[in-house]
Amino acid sequence: MKRLFSPVLAVGIMLAAAHLALACTSFAVYGGRGPIFGMNWDLPSSDEAEQSAYGFFDRRPNRVAIYSTNGIKVFQYDHNFFFTDRGVFGCIQAAYPPQRMESGTKRIVNWYDLFHWGVKLERAPEIAEFLADHRLRHSLDTDVHCLFADSQGGAVIVETGVDDNVLLPREGSYIVMANFFLHVLEGELAEEFAQKYPEWDLLEALDFDGRYRRAQAMIEAALDDFDHTRAFEVLEAVTQRITKFSVVIVPEERKLFFALLGDFSRIWEVDLEAETIATYKGFAEQRVERLDIQGITVSRLLGWR
């Protein structure tokens, strides 16, 4: 395997680009209160950054919707994440350090294809069957990873490795994903980094803003009593200035709760079974609306009082 970047250069690229990328945080927790999933989706608006490799928030549809495919109900916010009435959650995030992907014999698929297949899953680990014959790629470089989790305890992170997909199943009671490749914490790159820079900690360098470790610590401390309220506390603690959508999922109830634009004083509730969206916390008026494939835009939701 040829590596284009030394460990330090790779970390430097990550540090320089992080403020322009999808600096998201996600997790799946299987604690004493049952499974809970969460995600902060972070993207700058055009007035928050001069450039962005993944576009700008104000130039996207920013629409929540519920649709059905093959008899499966799916909640979706644009194409950033999904949750199905089978209890399966999937999301995508940018990841660093980027490295040039080697060519292979597997059929190339992008993450849209992966999500299209992912919404059909009954268990999250089944994504490995699809990837056995497919190579996930977003660009020529390794630059994204995905988290899939289900209500039955299955959770796995899929990363675009240099030579092939890298699958990291959940170990322990939770799994956390930030914006660096977890698989580089072990293996050749980690060994080379430790030899060349023994005074540096690779995890600390990759998790430069501490979101990954902060989320881990908060989840660990509240594991026995981790519910959707605790999940929002974690998301608020790892919020960025460009956080636009914060969602917590209670898969066994088929319900989602979300906040917009980093404002956790107002929370919306989506009932996937009933196909409704409603005010949940922080609103002057109680409101319930039908949520279908046409969806509702974030700008319209911000007008709810």
C-alpha positions in Angstrom: 0.0 0.0 0.0 1.4 3.4 -1.0 0.5 6.3 1.3 0.5 9.8 -0.2 0.8 11.6 3.1 3.0 11.2 6.2 1.0 11.0 9.4 1.8 14.6 10.4 0.9 16.0 7.0 -2.3 14.0 7.0 -3.2 15.4 10.3 -2.3 18.9 9.1 -4.6 18.6 6.1 -7.4 17.4 8.4 -6.9 20.4 10.7 -6.8 22.9 7.9 -9.9 21.5 6.2 -12.0 20.6 9.2 -13.8 23.9 9.5 -15.0 23.6 5.9 -16.3 20.1 6.0 -19.2 18.1 7.5 -17.9 18.3 11.0 -20.6 16.0 12.3 -20.9 13.7 15.4 -23.0 10.6 15.7 -23.5 7.7 18.1 -25.5 4.6 18.9 -25.9 3.7 22.6 -27.2 0.5 24.0 -27.6 1.3 27.7 -29.9 0.6 30.6 -32.8 2.6 29.0 -32.6 0.8 25.7 -31.1 1.8 22.3 -30.7 5.5 21.5 -29.2 7.0 18.4 -28.0 10.6 17.9 -26.4 12.9 15.3 -25.3 16.5 14.9 -25.3 17.4 11.2 -22.9 20.3 10.7 -22.5 22.4 7.5 -21.7 26.1 7.1 -24.1 28.6 5.5 -22.6 30.7 2.7 -22.1 33.6 5.2 -20.2 31.3 7.6 -17.4 30.2 5.3 -15.9 31.3 2.0 -15.7 27.7 0.7 -17.0 24.3 1.6 -16.2 21.0 0.0 -19.7 19.8 0.7 -21.7 22.8 -0.2 -23.6 25.3 1.9 -26.6 24.8 4.2 -28.6 27.7 2.6 -28.2 26.2 -0.9 -29.7 22.8 0.0 -33.4 21.6 0.2 -33.2 21.1 4.0 -36.4 19.1 4.1 -37.7 16.5 6.5 -39.9 13.8 5.0 -41.4 10.4 5.4 -41.7 8.1 2.4 -42.3 4.4 1.8 -40.3 2.0 -0.2 -41.1 -1.7 -0.6 -43.4 -1.4 2.4 -40.8 0.2 4.6 -41.4 3.6 6.1 -38.4 5.9 6.0 -37.7 9.2 7.8 -35.1 11.3 5.9 -33.5 14.6 6.2 -32.3 15.3 2.7 -29.8 12.6 2.1 -27.8 13.1 5.3 -29.3 10.3 7.3 -32.3 8.0 7.5 -34.3 6.0 10.0 -36.7 3.2 9.0 -39.7 1.6 10.8 -37.5 -1.5 11.0 -35.5 0.4 13.6 -32.4 0.9 11.3 -30.5 4.2 11.3 -27.9 5.2 8.8 -25.8 8.4 8.4 -22.8 9.7 6.6 -19.9 12.0 7.7 -16.7 13.4 6.3 -13.6 11.7 7.5 -9.9 12.5 7.7 -7.0 12.0 6.9 -7.7 11.7 3.2 -5.6 9.2 1.3 -5.6 8.2 -2.4 -7.7 5.0 -2.9 -6.1 2.1 -4.7 -7.9 0.6 -7.6 -9.6 -2.8 -7.1 -11.9 -5.3 -8.8 -15.1 -4.6 -6.8 -17.9 -2.6 -8.3 -17.7 1.0 -7.2 -20.8 2.5 -5.5 -21.3 5.9 -3.9 -22.9 6.6 -0.6 -26.3 7.3 -2.3 -26.2 3.7 -3.5 -25.2 2.5 0.0 -28.2 4.4 1.6 -30.6 3.1 -1.1 -29.6 -0.4 -0.1 -29.3 0.5 3.6 -33.0 1.4 4.0 -33.9 -2.2 3.1 -31.9 -3.6 6.0 -33.5 -5.6 8.8 -30.2 -5.5 10.8 -27.4 -3.0 10.4 -24.6 -5.6 10.2 -26.2 -6.9 7.0 -24.6 -4.0 5.2 -21.5 -6.2 5.1 -23.2 -8.5 2.7 -23.7 -5.7 0.2 -20.1 -4.4 0.6 -18.6 -7.8 0.1 -18.9 -7.2 -3.7 -19.0 -3.4 -3.7 -16.4 -0.7 -3.0 -17.7 2.5 -1.4 -16.2 5.6 -2.9 -17.2 9.3 -2.7 -14.1 10.7 -4.6 -10.7 9.5 -5.5 -9.6 10.0 -1.9 -10.8 8.2 1.2 -13.0 11.0 2.7 -16.2 9.6 4.1 -17.5 7.0 6.6 -21.0 5.8 7.5 -22.7 4.6 10.7 -25.4 2.0 10.6 -27.2 0.9 13.7 -30.4 -1.0 14.6 -32.8 -1.4 17.5 -31.6 -5.0 18.1 -28.1 -4.1 19.1 -26.3 -4.2 15.8 -24.1 -1.3 14.9 -21.2 -0.9 12.5 -19.1 1.9 11.0 -18.1 1.6 7.3 -15.0 3.5 6.3 -13.5 4.0 2.8 -10.1 2.4 3.3 -7.2 2.7 0.9 -7.3 -0.9 -0.3 -10.9 -1.9 0.6 -13.8 -1.0 2.7 -13.1 -1.1 6.4 -15.9 -2.4 8.7 -15.8 -1.6 12.4 -18.5 -3.4 14.4 -19.6 -2.0 17.8 -17.5 -3.2 20.7 -19.0 -2.6 24.1 -22.2 -0.7 24.9 -21.9 2.1 22.4 -20.2 3.3 19.2 -19.3 6.9 18.4 -18.3 8.5 15.0 -16.7 11.9 14.6 -14.7 13.2 11.6 -11.6 11.0 11.5 -11.0 7.4 10.4 -11.2 5.2 13.4 -9.3 2.4 11.6 -6.1 4.5 11.5 -5.8 4.3 15.3 -4.5 0.8 14.8 -2.2 -0.7 12.2 0.5 0.7 10.0 -0.2 4.4 10.2 -0.6 4.3 14.0 2.7 2.4 14.3 4.6 4.8 12.0 3.1 7.8 13.9 4.1 6.4 17.3 7.7 5.7 16.1 8.2 9.1 14.5 6.4 11.2 17.1 6.4 9.4 20.5 5.5 12.6 22.3 2.2 13.0 20.4 -1.0 11.1 20.9 -2.7 10.1 17.6 -6.2 10.1 18.9 -5.7 13.6 20.4 -4.3 14.8 17.1 -7.2 13.4 15.0 -9.9 14.4 17.5 -8.4 17.9 17.6 -11.5 19.6 19.0 -12.3 16.8 21.5 -15.8 16.0 20.2 -15.2 12.3 20.0 -13.7 12.0 23.5 -16.3 14.3 25.0 -19.1 12.3 23.6 -17.5 9.1 24.8 -17.0 10.4 28.3 -20.6 11.7 28.6 -22.1 8.4 27.3 -19.9 6.4 29.7 -20.9 8.5 32.7 -24.7 8.1 31.9 -24.8 4.7 30.3 -27.1 3.1 32.9 -29.6 6.0 32.5 -29.0 7.0 28.9 -32.3 8.2 27.4 -33.2 10.8 24.7 -32.7 13.6 27.2 -29.1 12.5 27.9 -28.6 12.1 24.2 -29.5 15.8 23.6 -27.0 16.7 26.4 -24.3 15.0 24.5 -25.2 16.6 21.2 -25.4 20.0 22.8 -21.9 19.5 24.3 -20.4 18.6 20.9 -22.3 21.3 18.9 -20.2 23.4 16.5 -20.9 26.9 15.3 -22.1 25.4 12.0 -24.4 22.7 13.6 -27.7 22.8 11.7 -29.7 19.7 12.6 -29.5 17.7 15.8 -31.5 14.5 16.0 -32.1 11.9 18.7 -33.8 8.6 17.8 -35.7 6.2 20.1 -35.8 3.3 17.8 -38.0 1.0 19.9 -40.7 3.7 19.9 -40.1 4.6 16.2 -39.8 8.2 17.3 -37.3 11.0 16.5 -36.7 14.3 18.2 -34.7 17.1 16.7 -33.4 20.6 17.2 -32.5 23.2 14.5 -29.5 25.5 14.1 -28.0 24.6 17.5 -31.0 25.8 19.5 -31.9 23.1 22.0 -34.6 25.1 23.6 -37.1 24.0 21.0 -37.5 20.4 20.1 -39.7 18.8 17.4 -41.0 15.2 17.6 -41.6 12.8 14.6 -43.7 9.7 15.0 -42.7 7.4 12.2 -45.6 5.0 12.7 -48.2 7.8 12.8 -46.4 9.7 10.1 -46.7 13.0 12.0 -44.5 15.8 13.1 -45.3 17.8 16.3 -44.0 20.4 18.7 -42.5 18.7 21.7 -40.6 21.3 23.8 -40.2 25.0 24.0 -43.2 26.1 21.8 -46.0 28.5 22.8 -48.6 26.5 20.8 -49.1 22.8 20.4 -49.0 21.7 16.8 -49.3 18.4 14.9 -49.0 18.0 11.1 -49.0 15.1 8.7 -45.5 14.3 7.4 -45.3 12.7 4.0 -43.0 12.4 1.0 -43.6 16.1 0.1 -42.0 16.9 3.5 -41.5 20.2 5.4 -38.6 22.5 5.0 -36.4 23.7 7.8 -37.3 27.3 7.0 -41.0 26.5 7.4 -40.4 24.7 10.7 -38.5 27.7 12.1 -41.7 29.6 11.7 -43.5 27.4 14.2 -44.2 29.3 17.5 
